[in-house]
Amino acid sequence: MRIGELARRTGVSERSLRYYGQEGLLSAQRTPGGHREYAEAAVARVQRIQELYAAGLCSSKIAKLLPCMRDSDGGPAETADEFLVSELTVERARIDRMIEDLQHSRSLLDSVIDSAATPGQKKQQETGPASRSGLRPQAPVQARAQTYPEPGIENSY
């Protein structure tokens, strides 16, 4: 498939797909006319790249990680070296902190909503999805500072 079709099927811009190629994240064959031609497996590959970007990984880490992940075509995966495993462990801890902070922020919002809601709104909230999940706070929560490493420039693609 050509780059335009891959872009449509994945929701990723052609510019980003070209960038993925420059960074070694995605490969394409060239037609005699010089057009990029992607295999069907490129769709799953781009989706995986997008998931890794969404998790906050930069392109250089993604480039190291992708060969260690089994693609949907069942191809063999390389073994991650000790350094990569260490880097990924740090990334996982960062993501865990972000999840905790997001849950904390949601609890803060729930406290404000609960204190400002009218009796009719409170009854409606009690039957909503948040109350069923058991994540509503029992007492007011204090705000915490949230700090995360700044993403690299490559995360903008």
Sequence and secondary structure as in RCSB ss.txt:
>XXXX:A:sequence
MRIGELARRTGVSERSLRYYGQEGLLSAQRTPGGHREYAEAAVARVQRIQELYAAGLCSSKIAKLLPCMRDSDGG
PAETADEFLVSELTVERARIDRMIEDLQHSRSLLDSVIDSAATPGQKKQQETGPASRSGLRPQAPVQARAQTYPE
PGIENSY
>XXXX:A:secstr
 BHHHHHHHHT  HHHHHHHHHTTS   EE TTS EE  TTHHHHHHHHHHHHHTT  HHHHHHHGGGS  TT  
      HHHHHHHHHHHHHHHHHHHHHHHHHHHHHHHHHHH  HHHHHHHHTSHHHHHT S SS           
  GGGG 
